[in-house]
Amino acid sequence: MTTLSIRVPDSLHRAIKELAAKDGDSMNQFLVTAAAEKLAAMETVDDLRQRAARANLKEFDRLLSLVPDAEPDRGDEMPPPKRGRTKRRS
């Protein structure tokens, strides 16, 4: 195990201390967990980008064309677009 000294703004230190105490964790455990979660999220994004680069879009379109065009089940509908927001690119 390695010891690491870091400098953080006082306000961030207070917030970490409060949240760690609220969860019953030490500040050290809180920061180790936060770093592990961030690392996992970044690795997931990298993995998804690599998978997307290997995607066969023609095969995807072919498979998608096999799905019947039907209304979504109740509760599965897309929410209406928010005002002033642009549509996502597809």
N, C-alpha and C positions, 0 to 999 in steps of 0.2 A: 504494500500500500504506500502511496506517495502523499506527502503533506504539501499543500498548496496554499500560499498566501495571496489573497486578492484584495484590491481596494474597491470599495463600493460606496456610493453616495449614502450619507446618513439616512435619508428618507427610505432608500431601498433596504438598508440594514434593518431599520425599524419594521418595515413591512414584512420582511423575511422572518424576523424574530417573532412577530405577532402571529403570522400564519403557521409557522412551525409549532409554536406553543398551542395554538388552537387545535392542530392535528395531533398533538401529543408527541411530536418529533423534535429532535435536536435540530439546530440550524444546520449542522453538518449533514444530517440525513436528508433534510429538506433540499439542500443544494445538490447533493449527490443524485437524488431522485429527479430534480429539475434538469440537471445536466443529462442524465440518462434518457429522460423523455425527449429532450430537444435533439439529442443525437439520433434516437430512434426515428423521430419525425423526419429529420434531414436524410437519413439513410433510406427511408421509405420513399421520399420524393425522388431521390436518385434512382432507386430501383424501378419506380413507375416510369420515369423518363427513359430508362434503358429498355424496358418492355415495350413502351410506346414506339420507340425507334425501330423495333423488330416487327411491329404490327403489319398484318396483311390487310390493308383497307378494302381491297376488292373482295376478299373472303368475308370480311366483316359486313360489307354492304349486301353480299349475297345472303348471308345468314339472317341479317335484319329484314330482308325482303320476304323471308319465310314466316315472319311473325305477323299474325292477323292484325289488321287495323281495327282496333276496338276501343271503346271508351274505357277509361280507367275505372277500377272498382271504387265505390264510394269511400272517401278518405284518402285515396291515392292520387287525387288530382293535383296538378301543379298549382301553386299559389299564383294569384294574379301578379303581374310585374309591378314593381314599386315605381312610383312616379319619378321621372328624372334619371332613371337608371337605364343604361344601355343593355341590349340583349347580349347574351354570351355568344361568342363565336362557336360555330360547330364545325 
